[in-house]
Amino acid sequence: MKALPSPERIARLRPADYADTARAARCVLRVWFSLHTNSLPGTLARLGLQQNFPEASSAEVVRSQQVTRWAHRILPIGENCLLDSLAAALWLRSRRVSVPLVIGVRHGAADVEAHAWLEGSEEPGNDFRVLWRSHGSPQ
């Protein structure tokens, strides 16, 4: 079981933080369920993540990732980059903005590693080769 935040930390949260975290928790659950019942293209279509809205600012992308992390503290669902990136993108879509989802790979000495992230967030570095971008110009 995850440790609960201290009462001092909870006291610093604003009412908007609670509302945003609740919305993010709903997004995490919707994405988790969709990923377990659909393919990735099916999940993108089912959640409406292929719709083009105005581009999210980097501050909005950071906020979406922050509330997604907070949502994981109250949900019994483990974190992973694809789930979290899709949930943050869904949270942004609920605010009528969008951000490209990027999936890349890195070739190691003995294995291949995949990673998903949102454009405009802290990117994983140059050692990941972009394989797919949800919308926007391909790299």
Protein Blocks (a to p, Z undefined) as FASTA:
>chain_A
ZZdddfklmmmpcfklmmmmmmmmmmmmmmmmmmmmccfklmmmmnopmbccddddfklm
mmmmmmmmmmmmmpccdcdfklmmmmmmmmmmmnopacdddddddddfkbccdddddehi
acebjkbccfbdfbdcdZZ
